[in-house]
Amino acid sequence: MFRSVFSIVCSVFLCVLAWGTEPKRVALVFDDGPTPEQAVKLLAILEEAGVRVSFAQVANTMQQHVSTTLATRARGHEIVNHSFLHRDVESLSDAELEKEIGGAQRMMTEVLGEGPRWYWPPYLKITDRVREATAAAGVTLYEPSSIVVSKDYDNSVSADEIERLATKGVTDGAVILFHEWREETVERLPSILKTLKEQGCVFMTFSELADSMLTEAEQ
C-alpha cells in the first residue's frame, strides 16, 4: 500500500529539481473521522494533487461509516488509531483507557483486516499511562519531531487563519494537523497544498515519514 523508501527518495529529488529548494518531508493528518460528506471532497482533492496522507479515525465513528474508511484506505491513505470515543485520557480509569486504545485497536483490526500501526492521541496528550496502554495494545505511539497545528478545531478561527497557520514554520519531519470535519479546511486544502509544495514539502503518510527518518538516522 505504501511507497518504498526508494520512491520517497525520488520524490525528494524531484522536489529539489522542481522548486530549487531544500526538501521538507511532512505528513498531513486529518483527525476525528470518518466524516462521509467531507471525505468525498477531501479524497478527490488529494487524488488530484497526488498526495497521500494519514487519517486519524475514531473507532466508534468508524463502526458507523465502514465504507468510508475502506474507500479512504483504497486510495492509498493510512488509517491511524485515534481512540475509541475521543475521550480525555486524564479523566479515565485504567480500564477505560484500555478501551480507548486497545478496544479501538481491536475493532479497527476487524474492519481493516490488520491493526493500524500507529496511535495518535486525542488532544495530543501523551502520558506514561498512554505509553503503557499503547504498548499493551500492540500499537505504536506516533511522536513526530514537530507538529504544525492549523487550529481548525476552533470554529472561531477563520479560513484565512487556518491556511496561514498550516503553512507557517513547517520544518523537515513535521506533522501538519487538520480535522476532517472542518469545511473550511477542505475548501482551502488545494491552496494549502500548493503553498507547501512551493516551500519544498514532500508529502508522506505517518509510516512513510517515520521510515524515511529512521533510514536517514541509520546512514
C-alpha positions in Angstrom: 0.0 0.0 0.0 2.7 2.5 1.0 5.5 3.7 -1.1 9.0 2.2 -0.9 11.9 4.2 0.5 13.3 4.4 -3.0 10.2 6.1 -4.4 10.3 8.5 -1.4 13.9 9.4 -2.2 12.9 10.0 -5.8 10.1 12.3 -4.7 12.6 14.3 -2.6 15.0 14.6 -5.5 12.2 15.7 -7.9 11.2 18.4 -5.3 14.7 19.8 -5.5 14.5 19.9 -9.3 11.0 21.4 -9.4 11.3 24.1 -6.7 15.1 24.6 -6.3 14.7 24.4 -2.5 15.8 22.1 0.3 13.0 19.4 0.5 11.0 19.0 3.7 9.3 15.7 4.5 5.9 16.3 6.0 2.9 14.2 7.0 -0.6 15.6 6.9 -3.1 14.1 9.3 -6.8 14.6 9.3 -8.3 13.8 12.7 -11.7 12.7 14.1 -13.2 11.0 11.0 -14.5 9.3 9.2 -16.9 12.1 8.0 -18.5 10.7 4.8 -19.8 14.0 3.4 -16.4 15.7 3.8 -14.3 12.6 2.9 -15.7 12.5 -0.7 -14.4 16.1 -1.4 -11.2 15.6 0.6 -10.2 12.4 -1.2 -10.9 14.0 -4.6 -8.6 16.9 -3.8 -5.8 14.7 -2.5 -6.1 12.4 -5.6 -5.9 15.4 -8.0 -2.8 16.7 -6.1 -1.2 13.3 -6.0 -0.9 13.5 -2.2 -1.3 10.7 0.3 -1.9 11.4 4.0 -2.9 9.8 7.3 -6.4 9.8 8.6 -6.6 9.5 12.4 -10.0 7.9 12.9 -12.2 7.4 15.9 -13.2 3.7 16.2 -16.8 4.4 17.3 -17.3 6.6 14.3 -15.6 4.1 12.0 -18.1 1.5 13.0 -20.9 3.7 11.7 -19.1 4.5 8.4 -17.0 1.5 7.5 -17.4 2.0 3.7 -15.8 5.5 4.0 -12.9 4.1 5.9 -12.3 1.3 3.4 -12.6 3.8 0.5 -10.1 6.0 2.1 -7.6 3.2 2.6 -8.2 2.0 -1.0 -6.9 5.4 -2.2 -3.6 4.7 -0.6 -4.0 6.7 2.6 -3.1 5.4 6.0 -5.6 4.8 8.7 -4.4 5.6 12.3 -5.9 4.7 15.6 -7.3 7.9 17.2 -9.0 6.2 20.2 -12.5 4.6 20.6 -14.5 7.7 21.7 -12.0 10.5 21.7 -12.0 11.0 25.4 -9.6 13.0 27.5 -7.1 10.4 28.9 -6.6 12.4 32.2 -10.2 11.6 33.2 -10.1 7.9 32.5 -9.6 4.8 34.7 -7.1 2.2 33.6 -10.0 0.1 32.2 -11.4 3.0 30.3 -8.0 3.9 28.9 -7.5 0.3 27.7 -10.9 0.5 25.9 -9.9 3.8 24.3 -6.7 2.4 22.9 -6.8 -1.4 23.0 -10.5 -1.6 22.3 -10.1 0.8 19.3 -7.2 -1.3 18.0 -9.2 -4.5 18.2 -12.2 -3.0 16.5 -10.2 -1.4 13.7 -8.4 -4.7 13.2 -11.7 -6.3 12.5 -12.6 -3.6 9.9 -9.3 -3.3 8.2 -8.1 -6.9 8.4 -5.0 -5.7 10.2 -4.3 -3.3 13.1 -3.2 0.3 12.5 0.5 0.7 13.0 0.1 4.0 14.9 -1.8 5.5 17.8 -2.4 9.3 17.5 -3.7 10.6 20.9 -6.7 12.9 21.2 -5.8 16.4 22.2 -2.1 15.4 21.6 -1.9 14.2 25.3 0.9 11.8 25.9 1.4 10.5 29.4 3.2 7.5 31.0 -0.2 5.8 31.2 -0.8 6.3 27.5 2.6 4.9 26.6 1.9 1.8 28.7 -1.6 1.3 27.2 -0.3 1.6 23.6 2.5 -0.9 24.3 -0.1 -3.3 25.8 -2.4 -2.9 22.8 0.4 -3.7 20.4 0.3 -0.3 18.6 3.0 2.4 18.5 2.5 5.9 19.8 3.3 8.4 17.0 5.6 11.1 18.2 6.8 13.4 15.4 9.8 15.8 15.6 7.4 18.8 15.4 3.7 19.5 14.9 2.2 22.3 13.0 -1.4 23.0 14.3 -3.8 24.6 12.0 -6.3 25.3 14.8 -9.2 24.3 12.6 -10.7 22.5 15.6 -11.7 26.0 16.8 -14.7 27.3 14.8 -13.8 30.9 15.6 -10.6 30.5 13.6 -11.2 31.8 10.1 -10.3 30.0 6.8 -7.6 32.6 6.2 -6.0 31.9 9.6 -6.2 28.1 9.1 -4.3 28.4 5.8 -1.8 30.8 7.3 -1.1 28.5 10.4 -0.9 25.4 8.3 1.8 26.8 6.1 3.9 28.7 8.6 7.1 27.4 10.2 7.0 24.0 8.6 10.2 22.0 9.1 11.5 18.7 7.9 9.8 15.8 9.7 6.8 17.8 10.8 3.2 16.7 11.1 0.6 19.2 10.0 -2.6 18.7 11.9 -6.1 19.2 10.4 -9.6 17.9 11.2 -11.6 16.1 8.5 -14.9 17.6 9.6 -13.9 21.3 9.1 -15.4 22.6 5.9 -13.0 25.5 5.6 -10.1 23.2 5.8 -11.3 21.1 2.9 -12.1 24.3 0.9 -8.6 25.7 1.4 -6.7 22.5 1.0 -5.8 23.0 -2.7 -4.3 26.4 -1.8 -2.5 24.9 1.3 -1.0 22.1 -0.7 0.2 24.5 -3.4 1.9 26.7 -0.9 3.5 23.8 0.9 4.8 22.4 -2.4 6.3 25.8 -3.2 8.1 25.6 0.2 9.6 22.3 -0.8 7.4 19.9 1.1 7.2 16.3 0.1 4.0 14.6 1.4 4.1 11.3 3.2 2.0 9.2 5.5 2.9 8.6 9.1 4.6 5.3 8.2 6.5 6.7 5.3 7.7 9.7 7.3 8.8 7.5 10.2 10.6 5.0 8.0 12.3 7.8 6.0 13.6 9.5 9.1 14.8 6.1 10.5 16.6 5.3 7.3 18.3 8.7 7.4 19.3 8.2 11.0 20.9 4.8 10.3 23.0 6.1 7.4 
